[in-house]
Amino acid sequence: MVRNAEEILTLTSTGQIVNLFPAHMTRYWNRPDIAYLPVRDLDALRYAMVWRTETENDLIRAFALVAADLGPLPAVPGAGRR
C-alpha cells in the first residue's frame, strides 16, 4: 500500500512501478532518478483547495486568497526529463 507521494516517487525511482503524475511534478519534485514523459492525449488534471468547514480560520482564508490571486502556474517545460 502506498500512503503518500514520496512513496510513489521512491517506487518509481527504483523501477518497481510506473505512475502517471500531473505536470506540476516536474516543477516541485524534479528528481534526476525519474524521467517525466508527457502524455499528450490526456486532458490536464484540475485541482482545488479544500478544507473542512469547521477548521476554517483567518490563516486558511488568507492562503486561499493568495492562491487565487496567483492563479495556476505552468509546468516547467522539459524539467526532469532525461
Backbone atoms as SQL, in Angstrom:
CREATE TABLE atoms (id INTEGER PRIMARY KEY, chain TEXT, resi INTEGER, resn TEXT, atom TEXT, x REAL, y REAL, z REAL);
INSERT INTO atoms VALUES
  (1, 'A', 1, 'MET', 'N', 0.837, -1.173, 0.000),
  (2, 'A', 1, 'MET', 'CA', 0.000, 0.000, 0.000),
  (3, 'A', 1, 'MET', 'C', 0.888, 1.244, 0.000),
  (4, 'A', 2, 'VAL', 'N', 0.552, 2.187, -0.854),
  (5, 'A', 2, 'VAL', 'CA', 1.271, 3.450, -0.936),
  (6, 'A', 2, 'VAL', 'C', 0.482, 4.501, -0.177),
  (7, 'A', 3, 'ARG', 'N', 1.162, 5.241, 0.692),
  (8, 'A', 3, 'ARG', 'CA', 0.461, 6.194, 1.555),
  (9, 'A', 3, 'ARG', 'C', 0.644, 7.649, 1.174),
  (10, 'A', 4, 'ASN', 'N', 1.654, 7.962, 0.349),
  (11, 'A', 4, 'ASN', 'CA', 1.887, 9.375, 0.024),
  (12, 'A', 4, 'ASN', 'C', 2.722, 9.488, -1.253),
  (13, 'A', 5, 'ALA', 'N', 2.862, 10.714, -1.723),
  (14, 'A', 5, 'ALA', 'CA', 3.579, 10.965, -2.973),
  (15, 'A', 5, 'ALA', 'C', 5.045, 10.546, -2.886),
  (16, 'A', 6, 'GLU', 'N', 5.667, 10.725, -1.725),
  (17, 'A', 6, 'GLU', 'CA', 7.082, 10.349, -1.594),
  (18, 'A', 6, 'GLU', 'C', 7.277, 8.851, -1.801),
  (19, 'A', 7, 'GLU', 'N', 6.361, 8.044, -1.311),
  (20, 'A', 7, 'GLU', 'CA', 6.456, 6.598, -1.528),
  (21, 'A', 7, 'GLU', 'C', 6.272, 6.247, -3.000),
  (22, 'A', 8, 'ILE', 'N', 5.382, 6.949, -3.681),
  (23, 'A', 8, 'ILE', 'CA', 5.204, 6.723, -5.119),
  (24, 'A', 8, 'ILE', 'C', 6.494, 7.070, -5.849),
  (25, 'A', 9, 'LEU', 'N', 7.113, 8.187, -5.490),
  (26, 'A', 9, 'LEU', 'CA', 8.370, 8.592, -6.122),
  (27, 'A', 9, 'LEU', 'C', 9.470, 7.562, -5.877),
  (28, 'A', 10, 'THR', 'N', 9.549, 7.042, -4.665),
  (29, 'A', 10, 'THR', 'CA', 10.567, 6.038, -4.344),
  (30, 'A', 10, 'THR', 'C', 10.357, 4.773, -5.172),
  (31, 'A', 11, 'LEU', 'N', 9.136, 4.286, -5.225),
  (32, 'A', 11, 'LEU', 'CA', 8.846, 3.076, -6.005),
  (33, 'A', 11, 'LEU', 'C', 9.098, 3.303, -7.493),
  (34, 'A', 12, 'THR', 'N', 8.781, 4.495, -7.968),
  (35, 'A', 12, 'THR', 'CA', 9.028, 4.820, -9.371),
  (36, 'A', 12, 'THR', 'C', 10.524, 4.878, -9.651),
  (37, 'A', 13, 'SER', 'N', 11.279, 5.500, -8.769),
  (38, 'A', 13, 'SER', 'CA', 12.721, 5.656, -8.995),
  (39, 'A', 13, 'SER', 'C', 13.471, 4.328, -8.957),
  (40, 'A', 14, 'THR', 'N', 12.921, 3.350, -8.258),
  (41, 'A', 14, 'THR', 'CA', 13.568, 2.035, -8.198),
  (42, 'A', 14, 'THR', 'C', 13.050, 1.085, -9.275),
  (43, 'A', 15, 'GLY', 'N', 12.155, 1.581, -10.128),
  (44, 'A', 15, 'GLY', 'CA', 11.654, 0.768, -11.229),
  (45, 'A', 15, 'GLY', 'C', 10.579, -0.234, -10.840),
  (46, 'A', 16, 'GLN', 'N', 10.035, -0.130, -9.636),
  (47, 'A', 16, 'GLN', 'CA', 9.015, -1.073, -9.196),
  (48, 'A', 16, 'GLN', 'C', 7.643, -0.753, -9.763),
  (49, 'A', 17, 'ILE', 'N', 7.395, 0.528, -10.076),
  (50, 'A', 17, 'ILE', 'CA', 6.112, 0.922, -10.656),
  (51, 'A', 17, 'ILE', 'C', 6.338, 1.981, -11.725),
  (52, 'A', 18, 'VAL', 'N', 5.334, 2.156, -12.555),
  (53, 'A', 18, 'VAL', 'CA', 5.234, 3.287, -13.471),
  (54, 'A', 18, 'VAL', 'C', 3.984, 4.023, -13.045),
  (55, 'A', 19, 'ASN', 'N', 4.049, 5.337, -12.977),
  (56, 'A', 19, 'ASN', 'CA', 2.925, 6.098, -12.448),
  (57, 'A', 19, 'ASN', 'C', 2.668, 7.331, -13.303),
  (58, 'A', 20, 'LEU', 'N', 1.409, 7.695, -13.451),
  (59, 'A', 20, 'LEU', 'CA', 1.064, 8.956, -14.096),
  (60, 'A', 20, 'LEU', 'C', 1.107, 10.057, -13.048),
  (61, 'A', 21, 'PHE', 'N', 1.909, 11.075, -13.317),
  (62, 'A', 21, 'PHE', 'CA', 1.998, 12.226, -12.432),
  (63, 'A', 21, 'PHE', 'C', 1.451, 13.441, -13.165),
  (64, 'A', 22, 'PRO', 'N', 0.861, 14.398, -12.452),
  (65, 'A', 22, 'PRO', 'CA', 0.463, 15.642, -13.100),
  (66, 'A', 22, 'PRO', 'C', 1.698, 16.455, -13.487),
  (67, 'A', 23, 'ALA', 'N', 1.528, 17.363, -14.428),
  (68, 'A', 23, 'ALA', 'CA', 2.662, 18.129, -14.977),
  (69, 'A', 23, 'ALA', 'C', 3.421, 18.915, -13.920),
  (70, 'A', 24, 'HIS', 'N', 2.757, 19.363, -12.863),
  (71, 'A', 24, 'HIS', 'CA', 3.465, 20.183, -11.868),
  (72, 'A', 24, 'HIS', 'C', 4.535, 19.398, -11.113),
  (73, 'A', 25, 'MET', 'N', 4.527, 18.078, -11.227),
  (74, 'A', 25, 'MET', 'CA', 5.573, 17.282, -10.565),
  (75, 'A', 25, 'MET', 'C', 6.955, 17.673, -11.085),
  (76, 'A', 26, 'THR', 'N', 7.046, 18.054, -12.360),
  (77, 'A', 26, 'THR', 'CA', 8.351, 18.436, -12.911),
  (78, 'A', 26, 'THR', 'C', 8.866, 19.717, -12.290),
  (79, 'A', 27, 'ARG', 'N', 7.977, 20.524, -11.746),
  (80, 'A', 27, 'ARG', 'CA', 8.374, 21.783, -11.101),
  (81, 'A', 27, 'ARG', 'C', 8.757, 21.563, -9.641),
  (82, 'A', 28, 'TYR', 'N', 7.949, 20.816, -8.917),
  (83, 'A', 28, 'TYR', 'CA', 8.103, 20.734, -7.468),
  (84, 'A', 28, 'TYR', 'C', 8.808, 19.468, -6.975),
  (85, 'A', 29, 'TRP', 'N', 8.828, 18.403, -7.762),
  (86, 'A', 29, 'TRP', 'CA', 9.500, 17.168, -7.364),
  (87, 'A', 29, 'TRP', 'C', 10.422, 16.697, -8.471),
  (88, 'A', 30, 'ASN', 'N', 11.239, 17.596, -8.962),
  (89, 'A', 30, 'ASN', 'CA', 12.185, 17.263, -10.012),
  (90, 'A', 30, 'ASN', 'C', 13.289, 16.392, -9.419),
  (91, 'A', 31, 'ARG', 'N', 13.414, 15.189, -9.939),
  (92, 'A', 31, 'ARG', 'CA', 14.423, 14.249, -9.422),
  (93, 'A', 31, 'ARG', 'C', 15.206, 13.663, -10.583),
  (94, 'A', 32, 'PRO', 'N', 16.534, 13.567, -10.448),
  (95, 'A', 32, 'PRO', 'CA', 17.346, 13.043, -11.544),
  (96, 'A', 32, 'PRO', 'C', 17.147, 11.547, -11.781),
  (97, 'A', 33, 'ASP', 'N', 16.559, 10.845, -10.823),
  (98, 'A', 33, 'ASP', 'CA', 16.375, 9.395, -10.979),
  (99, 'A', 33, 'ASP', 'C', 15.005, 9.038, -11.544),
  (100, 'A', 34, 'ILE', 'N', 14.224, 10.048, -11.952),
  (101, 'A', 34, 'ILE', 'CA', 12.903, 9.800, -12.539),
  (102, 'A', 34, 'ILE', 'C', 12.801, 10.578, -13.842),
  (103, 'A', 35, 'ALA', 'N', 12.383, 9.905, -14.899),
  (104, 'A', 35, 'ALA', 'CA', 12.144, 10.560, -16.190),
  (105, 'A', 35, 'ALA', 'C', 10.656, 10.848, -16.312),
  (106, 'A', 36, 'TYR', 'N', 10.312, 12.111, -16.460),
  (107, 'A', 36, 'TYR', 'CA', 8.921, 12.512, -16.663),
  (108, 'A', 36, 'TYR', 'C', 8.683, 12.619, -18.169),
  (109, 'A', 37, 'LEU', 'N', 7.781, 11.831, -18.666),
  (110, 'A', 37, 'LEU', 'CA', 7.454, 11.847, -20.090),
  (111, 'A', 37, 'LEU', 'C', 6.022, 12.328, -20.254),
  (112, 'A', 38, 'PRO', 'N', 5.782, 13.286, -21.150),
  (113, 'A', 38, 'PRO', 'CA', 4.428, 13.807, -21.300),
  (114, 'A', 38, 'PRO', 'C', 3.499, 12.787, -21.951),
  (115, 'A', 39, 'VAL', 'N', 2.258, 12.786, -21.502),
  (116, 'A', 39, 'VAL', 'CA', 1.200, 12.008, -22.149),
  (117, 'A', 39, 'VAL', 'C', 0.357, 13.051, -22.878),
  (118, 'A', 40, 'ARG', 'N', 0.545, 13.155, -24.161),
  (119, 'A', 40, 'ARG', 'CA', -0.027, 14.268, -24.922),
  (120, 'A', 40, 'ARG', 'C', -1.538, 14.164, -25.148),
  (121, 'A', 41, 'ASP', 'N', -2.096, 12.970, -25.116),
  (122, 'A', 41, 'ASP', 'CA', -3.530, 12.840, -25.400),
  (123, 'A', 41, 'ASP', 'C', -4.366, 12.702, -24.125),
  (124, 'A', 42, 'LEU', 'N', -3.853, 13.187, -23.010),
  (125, 'A', 42, 'LEU', 'CA', -4.553, 13.149, -21.735),
  (126, 'A', 42, 'LEU', 'C', -4.862, 14.581, -21.309),
  (127, 'A', 43, 'ASP', 'N', -6.122, 14.846, -20.992),
  (128, 'A', 43, 'ASP', 'CA', -6.503, 16.183, -20.547),
  (129, 'A', 43, 'ASP', 'C', -5.795, 16.541, -19.241),
  (130, 'A', 44, 'ALA', 'N', -5.582, 17.831, -19.032),
  (131, 'A', 44, 'ALA', 'CA', -4.962, 18.308, -17.806),
  (132, 'A', 44, 'ALA', 'C', -5.852, 17.981, -16.607),
  (133, 'A', 45, 'LEU', 'N', -5.218, 17.640, -15.500),
  (134, 'A', 45, 'LEU', 'CA', -5.956, 17.389, -14.265),
  (135, 'A', 45, 'LEU', 'C', -6.260, 18.712, -13.587),
  (136, 'A', 46, 'ARG', 'N', -7.452, 18.838, -13.059),
  (137, 'A', 46, 'ARG', 'CA', -7.829, 20.063, -12.347),
  (138, 'A', 46, 'ARG', 'C', -7.721, 19.812, -10.848),
  (139, 'A', 47, 'TYR', 'N', -7.249, 20.811, -10.139),
  (140, 'A', 47, 'TYR', 'CA', -7.066, 20.726, -8.700),
  (141, 'A', 47, 'TYR', 'C', -7.829, 21.852, -8.025),
  (142, 'A', 48, 'ALA', 'N', -8.159, 21.642, -6.794),
  (143, 'A', 48, 'ALA', 'CA', -8.791, 22.695, -5.999),
  (144, 'A', 48, 'ALA', 'C', -8.373, 22.517, -4.547),
  (145, 'A', 49, 'MET', 'N', -8.293, 23.629, -3.839),
  (146, 'A', 49, 'MET', 'CA', -8.007, 23.567, -2.407),
  (147, 'A', 49, 'MET', 'C', -9.291, 23.220, -1.672),
  (148, 'A', 50, 'VAL', 'N', -9.178, 22.356, -0.700),
  (149, 'A', 50, 'VAL', 'CA', -10.335, 22.002, 0.119),
  (150, 'A', 50, 'VAL', 'C', -9.921, 21.971, 1.586),
  (151, 'A', 51, 'TRP', 'N', -10.870, 22.230, 2.454),
  (152, 'A', 51, 'TRP', 'CA', -10.660, 22.116, 3.894),
  (153, 'A', 51, 'TRP', 'C', -12.005, 21.913, 4.551),
  (154, 'A', 52, 'ARG', 'N', -11.967, 21.361, 5.738),
  (155, 'A', 52, 'ARG', 'CA', -13.198, 21.141, 6.494),
  (156, 'A', 52, 'ARG', 'C', -13.721, 22.485, 7.002),
  (157, 'A', 53, 'THR', 'N', -15.000, 22.721, 6.825),
  (158, 'A', 53, 'THR', 'CA', -15.612, 23.985, 7.226),
  (159, 'A', 53, 'THR', 'C', -15.318, 24.330, 8.681),
  (160, 'A', 54, 'GLU', 'N', -15.392, 23.327, 9.539),
  (161, 'A', 54, 'GLU', 'CA', -15.204, 23.612, 10.964),
  (162, 'A', 54, 'GLU', 'C', -13.761, 23.977, 11.325),
  (163, 'A', 55, 'THR', 'N', -12.819, 23.791, 10.399),
  (164, 'A', 55, 'THR', 'CA', -11.428, 24.166, 10.679),
  (165, 'A', 55, 'THR', 'C', -11.030, 25.478, 10.015),
  (166, 'A', 56, 'GLU', 'N', -11.939, 26.080, 9.251),
  (167, 'A', 56, 'GLU', 'CA', -11.599, 27.324, 8.549),
  (168, 'A', 56, 'GLU', 'C', -11.264, 28.427, 9.554),
  (169, 'A', 57, 'ASN', 'N', -10.210, 29.169, 9.209),
  (170, 'A', 57, 'ASN', 'CA', -9.796, 30.275, 10.066),
  (171, 'A', 57, 'ASN', 'C', -9.181, 31.371, 9.196),
  (172, 'A', 58, 'ASP', 'N', -8.708, 32.428, 9.821),
  (173, 'A', 58, 'ASP', 'CA', -8.142, 33.553, 9.067),
  (174, 'A', 58, 'ASP', 'C', -6.933, 33.139, 8.232),
  (175, 'A', 59, 'LEU', 'N', -6.094, 32.265, 8.756),
  (176, 'A', 59, 'LEU', 'CA', -4.907, 31.814, 8.026),
  (177, 'A', 59, 'LEU', 'C', -5.291, 31.040, 6.768),
  (178, 'A', 60, 'ILE', 'N', -6.262, 30.149, 6.879),
  (179, 'A', 60, 'ILE', 'CA', -6.721, 29.377, 5.715),
  (180, 'A', 60, 'ILE', 'C', -7.333, 30.313, 4.675),
  (181, 'A', 61, 'ARG', 'N', -8.176, 31.242, 5.109),
  (182, 'A', 61, 'ARG', 'CA', -8.797, 32.188, 4.170),
  (183, 'A', 61, 'ARG', 'C', -7.729, 33.046, 3.479),
  (184, 'A', 62, 'ALA', 'N', -6.712, 33.489, 4.217),
  (185, 'A', 62, 'ALA', 'CA', -5.638, 34.290, 3.618),
  (186, 'A', 62, 'ALA', 'C', -4.856, 33.472, 2.592),
  (187, 'A', 63, 'PHE', 'N', -4.542, 32.219, 2.919),
  (188, 'A', 63, 'PHE', 'CA', -3.835, 31.350, 1.986),
  (189, 'A', 63, 'PHE', 'C', -4.651, 31.136, 0.719),
  (190, 'A', 64, 'ALA', 'N', -5.954, 30.900, 0.867),
  (191, 'A', 64, 'ALA', 'CA', -6.826, 30.696, -0.287),
  (192, 'A', 64, 'ALA', 'C', -6.862, 31.937, -1.176),
  (193, 'A', 65, 'LEU', 'N', -6.868, 33.124, -0.579),
  (194, 'A', 65, 'LEU', 'CA', -6.859, 34.361, -1.365),
  (195, 'A', 65, 'LEU', 'C', -5.557, 34.526, -2.145),
  (196, 'A', 66, 'VAL', 'N', -4.429, 34.220, -1.498),
  (197, 'A', 66, 'VAL', 'CA', -3.140, 34.314, -2.191),
  (198, 'A', 66, 'VAL', 'C', -3.093, 33.322, -3.352),
  (199, 'A', 67, 'ALA', 'N', -3.525, 32.096, -3.129),
  (200, 'A', 67, 'ALA', 'CA', -3.535, 31.090, -4.194),
  (201, 'A', 67, 'ALA', 'C', -4.433, 31.527, -5.345),
  (202, 'A', 68, 'ALA', 'N', -5.595, 32.086, -5.039),
  (203, 'A', 68, 'ALA', 'CA', -6.499, 32.556, -6.086),
  (204, 'A', 68, 'ALA', 'C', -5.873, 33.721, -6.855),
  (205, 'A', 69, 'ASP', 'N', -5.197, 34.622, -6.158),
  (206, 'A', 69, 'ASP', 'CA', -4.548, 35.756, -6.815),
  (207, 'A', 69, 'ASP', 'C', -3.417, 35.306, -7.738),
  (208, 'A', 70, 'LEU', 'N', -2.645, 34.312, -7.308),
  (209, 'A', 70, 'LEU', 'CA', -1.535, 33.810, -8.123),
  (210, 'A', 70, 'LEU', 'C', -2.021, 33.077, -9.361),
  (211, 'A', 71, 'GLY', 'N', -3.115, 32.345, -9.219),
  (212, 'A', 71, 'GLY', 'CA', -3.632, 31.563, -10.333),
  (213, 'A', 71, 'GLY', 'C', -2.750, 30.361, -10.609),
  (214, 'A', 72, 'PRO', 'N', -3.049, 29.633, -11.664),
  (215, 'A', 72, 'PRO', 'CA', -2.278, 28.425, -11.973),
  (216, 'A', 72, 'PRO', 'C', -0.864, 28.763, -12.449),
  (217, 'A', 73, 'LEU', 'N', 0.092, 27.943, -12.048),
  (218, 'A', 73, 'LEU', 'CA', 1.465, 28.092, -12.503),
  (219, 'A', 73, 'LEU', 'C', 1.748, 27.036, -13.560),
  (220, 'A', 74, 'PRO', 'N', 2.326, 27.408, -14.680),
  (221, 'A', 74, 'PRO', 'CA', 2.627, 26.409, -15.711),
  (222, 'A', 74, 'PRO', 'C', 3.772, 25.499, -15.268),
  (223, 'A', 75, 'ALA', 'N', 3.741, 24.269, -15.756),
  (224, 'A', 75, 'ALA', 'CA', 4.861, 23.354, -15.506),
  (225, 'A', 75, 'ALA', 'C', 6.081, 23.863, -16.253),
  (226, 'A', 76, 'VAL', 'N', 7.248, 23.554, -15.754),
  (227, 'A', 76, 'VAL', 'CA', 8.483, 23.963, -16.412),
  (228, 'A', 76, 'VAL', 'C', 8.726, 23.010, -17.581),
  (229, 'A', 77, 'PRO', 'N', 8.710, 23.500, -18.821),
  (230, 'A', 77, 'PRO', 'CA', 8.911, 22.613, -19.964),
  (231, 'A', 77, 'PRO', 'C', 10.274, 21.923, -19.907),
  (232, 'A', 78, 'GLY', 'N', 10.269, 20.627, -20.069),
  (233, 'A', 78, 'GLY', 'CA', 11.495, 19.861, -20.147),
  (234, 'A', 78, 'GLY', 'C', 12.149, 19.509, -18.832),
  (235, 'A', 79, 'ALA', 'N', 11.644, 20.017, -17.731),
  (236, 'A', 79, 'ALA', 'CA', 12.268, 19.731, -16.431),
  (237, 'A', 79, 'ALA', 'C', 12.094, 18.270, -16.067),
  (238, 'A', 80, 'GLY', 'N', 13.132, 17.673, -15.588),
  (239, 'A', 80, 'GLY', 'CA', 13.064, 16.314, -15.110),
  (240, 'A', 80, 'GLY', 'C', 13.163, 15.247, -16.184),
  (241, 'A', 81, 'ARG', 'N', 13.282, 15.647, -17.426),
  (242, 'A', 81, 'ARG', 'CA', 13.371, 14.637, -18.494),
  (243, 'A', 81, 'ARG', 'C', 14.804, 14.236, -18.737),
  (244, 'A', 82, 'ARG', 'N', 14.976, 12.990, -19.118),
  (245, 'A', 82, 'ARG', 'CA', 16.318, 12.504, -19.449),
  (246, 'A', 82, 'ARG', 'C', 16.376, 12.165, -20.913);
